[in-house]
Every structure is written in structure tokens, then in C-alpha cells.
Amino acid sequence: MEGAVEFLRKMLRLKSVNPPGDEEPVAKLIESLLQNNGIEVVVKNLGENRAYLVARLKGSGKNKSLVFTGHMDTVPPGEIEWEFDPHAALEHEGRIYGRGASDMKSGLAAMAWAMLQIARSGRVLDGDLVLAATAGEEVDCLGARAMVEDGLLQGVGAMVVGEPSNGEIFIAHKGALWLEVISYGKTAHGSMPDQGVNAIEHMNTAINRLHERFQFRFSPDPLLGGPTLNLATISGGVKTNVVPDKCQLQIDIRTVPGQSHGEIIQDIQALLTEIERESLAKFELRVLNDKAPVGTPADDEFVKLVQGVAQDTFAREFGLQGVRYFTDASVFSVAAGGVLPVVIWGPGDEKLAHQPNEYVEVEKFRSAISFYKHLAEKYLGA
């Protein structure tokens, strides 16, 4: 594994904060590692210094392919001052600090290094090992959507997402449905409110109606529990002496497998339409983000295989868990008709994601390389 840690540090020094993204230099770095080792590498430009990478170690074709996937973009470092420079990739007391160290460049780098080790061994697997490095996961899953359009999922048997799991096995994650409700009114002088239609007051009615009447239709998930709804941001009005003619509310809904995002949208729209019939209110409902929940059955053969490889690698038993964040697997799973076995496993700690002083433990990063390598060899065979 000589050179793996320095490769991760190089990746962390490349700023790929989203927005704007700037993932192409990260893709080029991965390409420079994998090319000339019998690995087919394609970097597709997505415009404005953005790109995705697909690397393929060809197998004999006897088995379906295994996809390792991770995203190259990160969130901004934030306003809170870091103890270490978020883009210096400083190694200190067995940890590497930097934005993306946990979420999720450590997982992506470990996957790339595991692929390199298999390629250098000369071993021919029975199926293709594919590395899919995506762009834009932190905002709009731009890269994953482009990969689906380009036919990445053809012949895929299973997928591993290298998002931070602190070395635990996640087989489910919640979906995300972000909605914006816009209330329209009629402006008027603040001293004559009867001449206007107050958009904020009608939004208040909508909020109360959501609390009083809206109910999710769902069955509790054994790993994820139930869905949640968070009223996240609200804005409206221009001046104290003006009746507001517009008010905007953004809602963050997290869903569990089995729920229909379409039904949720219909139910909320029905409440808004009801208020419109009762008053002078006018509403618009917009979808800002629509990522499906993902869940793989605990008795799936791929899940059992992952558990076995993890137990062999780390000499302990592993249970199965779910996680609240969403991943690119939302896009990939929907494209595959919801039947693609997906496991989330990464060396980063999900509790450090998007936090100041984000880090990954060097030993966990090194162990991740071994885990990914053994998993690919076990699943794809030879």
C-alpha cells in the first residue's frame, strides 16, 4: 500500500467545493493513478471544470460487474475556523485532516487503490470491476445522472457506495424530497392592508394546515424508522410599510423505502388547493430535490457476502444498519428499477461529515483498501 496515503493527501489538496464543483482535477488525478495498468479509464467533461470518471478493470465476462462508487465534490469548509487548514491534508497523530477526508475522498481513494492492487496482481476476475467517481452529489447528483444517461448500469450486479459509515455496514438510506411552497398575494400600502392580499398570512395558514392535517402514508422501516418533515427556511415581504405579495417556504422531507414521493406531493398540493378555494390565496408548489430512499433486503446474497468479507477482514461480527443521509445510489437504484443490491461502506465517520476539523484515521483508510480488494475478489471470483 506504499503511496496510498500520499495519494489521498493529494486528492484532499484539490479543492472540489460544490458549488461550483471543480471535480475535473480530481478525476484527472485518479486517471493518472489507474491508467497504464490494464484499466480502461474514461473522464467525461461536464463543463466548467467538472467531470465524472469511469474506470473499468475488465474481467472474463462470466459474472456481472461490481461497481465501486463515490463522489469527488465536497461541501464548503464553513465559517467556523479549523484547527488545521481544510485544504492542507495535514497528517497528525494518525489522522489526515481536510475537507472531504471523511465525506468521502478517503472512501473513493481506497476504492481506486484497491482496483490498482488487483490490476497489478495480474489476476483476471470473472466480472468487471468498475470505479464510478461522480460529480455534484452534494448538490444535484449531476455526475450520477449523466452516468445513467450514458449507460453505466448495463450488466451491473451489485454496488458499493464508499460514503462514510465508520466501517459499519449500511444497507438502507432515507430519501430526500425538498419542496418549495410559494404564496402569492397583492401588494398594498401598509396602512391600508384591506386593499392588499397578505402572502405571509396565507403561508401561515398553509403551515398550520400542514401541521394539523398532513399525514405520511408509510410503513415503518426496521432500520430507518419513519419519515420526517422539517420546515427549513421562510422569507417574505420587502418593507414594514408594505403588504407582502410573496412568501417562500422550503421544506425538507426525508422518506423511507416504500413511500411514494409522488403521493406526498399530491397530498400537500391538495391542502394548498383547499386553502385557495377558501380564500384569496394563490400557491405554487415546486420540487427542488427528489432523491428516492434506498434499501437492500438483509437476506440478500450480496449483503451476506459483504458481512462475511468484513468479518474476515476485521475479525469481528457485523450487524446491519441504515443511515439518514442520501447518496448517489438514489439515482443508480431508480435507474436499475430498484432491484440493484447496494451496500454503503466507507472508512470515514459519518458524524464528521460537513463538520470543521474533518478527518479520517490513517489505519481505517488502509484497512478500507484491504476490505474493498477482498470484496471485489470474492464477489467477482477468478
C-alpha positions, 0 to 999 in steps of 0.5 A, a space after each residue: 500500500 506504499 503511496 496510498 496515503 500520499 495519494 489521498 493527501 493529494 486528492 484532499 489538496 484539490 479543492 472540489 467545493 460544490 458549488 461550483 464543483 471543480 471535480 475535473 482535477 480530481 478525476 484527472 488525478 485518479 486517471 493518472 493513478 489507474 491508467 497504464 495498468 490494464 484499466 480502461 479509464 474514461 473522464 467525461 467533461 461536464 463543463 466548467 471544470 467538472 467531470 465524472 470518471 469511469 474506470 473499468 478493470 475488465 474481467 472474463 465476462 462470466 459474472 456481472 460487474 461490481 461497481 465501486 462508487 463515490 463522489 469527488 465534490 465536497 461541501 464548503 469548509 464553513 465559517 467556523 475556523 479549523 484547527 488545521 487548514 481544510 485544504 492542507 491534508 495535514 497528517 497528525 497523530 494518525 489522522 489526515 485532516 481536510 475537507 472531504 477526508 471523511 465525506 468521502 475522498 478517503 472512501 473513493 481513494 481506497 476504492 481506486 487503490 484497491 482496483 490498482 492492487 488487483 490490476 497489478 496482481 495480474 489476476 483476471 476476475 470473472 466480472 468487471 470491476 468498475 470505479 464510478 467517481 461522480 460529480 455534484 452529489 452534494 448538490 444535484 447528483 449531476 455526475 450520477 445522472 449523466 452516468 445513467 444517461 450514458 449507460 453505466 448500469 448495463 450488466 451491473 450486479 451489485 454496488 458499493 457506495 464508499 460514503 462514510 459509515 465508520 466501517 459499519 455496514 449500511 444497507 438502507 438510506 432515507 430519501 430526500 424530497 425538498 419542496 418549495 411552497 410559494 404564496 402569492 398575494 397583492 401588494 398594498 400600502 401598509 396602512 391600508 392592508 384591506 386593499 392588499 392580499 397578505 402572502 405571509 398570512 396565507 403561508 401561515 395558514 398553509 403551515 398550520 394546515 400542514 401541521 394539523 392535517 398532513 399525514 405520511 402514508 408509510 410503513 415503518 422501516 426496521 432500520 430507518 424508522 419513519 419519515 420526517 418533515 422539517 420546515 427549513 427556511 421562510 422569507 417574505 415581504 420587502 418593507 414594514 410599510 408594505 403588504 407582502 405579495 410573496 412568501 417562500 417556504 422550503 421544506 425538507 422531507 426525508 422518506 423511507 423505502 416504500 413511500 411514494 414521493 409522488 403521493 406526498 406531493 399530491 397530498 400537500 398540493 391538495 391542502 394548498 388547493 383547499 386553502 385557495 378555494 377558501 380564500 384569496 390565496 394563490 400557491 405554487 408548489 415546486 420540487 427542488 430535490 427528489 432523491 428516492 430512499 434506498 434499501 437492500 433486503 438483509 437476506 440478500 446474497 450480496 449483503 451476506 457476502 459483504 458481512 462475511 468479507 468484513 468479518 474476515 477482514 476485521 475479525 469481528 461480527 457485523 450487524 446491519 444498519 441504515 443511515 439518514 443521509 442520501 447518496 448517489 445510489 438514489 439515482 443508480 437504484 431508480 435507474 436499475 428499477 430498484 432491484 440493484 443490491 447496494 451496500 454503503 461502506 466507507 472508512 470515514 465517520 459519518 458524524 464528521 461529515 460537513 463538520 470543521 476539523 474533518 478527518 479520517 484515521 490513517 489505519 481505517 483508510 488502509 484497512 478500507 483498501 484491504 476490505 474493498 480488494 477482498 470484496 471485489 475478489 470474492 464477489 467477482 471470483 477468478 
